[in-house]
Amino acid sequence: MESSILELVVTKFHPEAKDTVVLELRHPQQQPLPPFTSGSHLEVHLANGLVRHYSLLNSPSESSRYVIAVGLATETRGGSQYIHHHIRVGDRLKVRQPRNNFPLVDTDEYCFIAGGIGITPILSMIHWCVENHKKWRLIYALRNKQRASFYEHLQAFGSENIHYHFNDENQHQHLNVEQIIASVSEKEHVYCCGPNSLMQSVQQASQHLEKQRIHFEWFSAPTPVLEQSEINTSDSFTLKLKRSGKEIQVMADQSILDALEQEGFELPFSCRAGICRTCETTVCSGTPDHQDMILTDEERDSNQTMLICVSRAKSEIIELDL
């Protein structure tokens, strides 16, 4: 087994809100777990062959356990359904050590905007803020109170910092994102996680703010954003593999990962949506067509790496370190 893969025991499994369960994972021999930072996620390898990512919601100061929450999604490939229906206390799960694509910048003030299960990484961030005496506020949007995961937990932090928006108590109106963004102070960093519709609204409303102050954790690639891309992806291109010397033609309807798998290559991947870094690959030459939701503007401009599960090439030939 890879050194970065851990086999942990499910020590707690309980419902938290409607269609949401919480899992606590510990080392079988009660050993300390690899440390993590707020915003980190755990890559969970399920027995049915699926690999899924779940945000760690507990405090980074805790070294003996990882805690995740899983919302039951009906229109998925089955990861959440498998956990809800088959995982119980005493079971063992293989996980990859925590990674962070949603890091918390150390600043003076934070505005957290969460929707639904998107509260999970935000909860870990709130723990950190409280422990480090940082100023923070949370806007938590849900369809109704029955779906408010960690309501009592959050109330323990102090209700003065938290605003709940329940659609059914507001004439079924969604959260007024424009009003919230307009209230953001000059010092606040905005962290948003939740349904794509919420995050795209925040993204649109915050365009006047400095990019480095707005942070997102995407659960899936926002299709409308990709459809509006100005990049031409209609042409095929040549993929050169530096280490093997092989050349592969990537067709117009393929990702680089698709083309590599068609040629028999087995490469690490997880999301196939450009929302994790599992498939990140070094670029040797050529210009990537970045279509992921993870790389920063600086990382994209450097063209040093690309996520091959969704990204293609702007140049006729692109060479990767494979």
Salt bridges, closest charged atoms under 4 A:
GLU2 OE1 - ARG96 NH1 3.38
GLU7 OE1 - ARG92 NH1 3.60
ASP19 OD2 - ARG147 NH1 3.59
GLU24 OE1 - ARG26 NE 3.10
GLU24 OE2 - ARG65 NH1 2.81
GLU43 OE2 - HIS45 NE2 2.91
GLU43 OE1 - HIS53 NE2 3.14
GLU43 OE2 - ARG96 NE 2.95
GLU43 OE1 - ARG99 NH2 2.63
GLU62 OE2 - ARG65 NE 3.05
ASP106 OD1 - LYS134 NZ 2.85
GLU188 OE2 - ARG137 NE 2.82
GLU210 OE1 - ARG213 NH1 2.80
ASP258 OD1 - ARG272 NH1 3.22
GLU261 OE1 - ARG272 NH2 2.57
GLU263 OE1 - LYS246 NZ 3.82
GLU280 OE1 - ARG277 NH1 3.03
ASP292 OD2 - ARG300 NH2 3.57
ASP297 OD2 - LYS211 NZ 3.22
GLU299 OE1 - ARG277 NH2 2.87
ASP321 OD1 - ARG243 NE 3.22
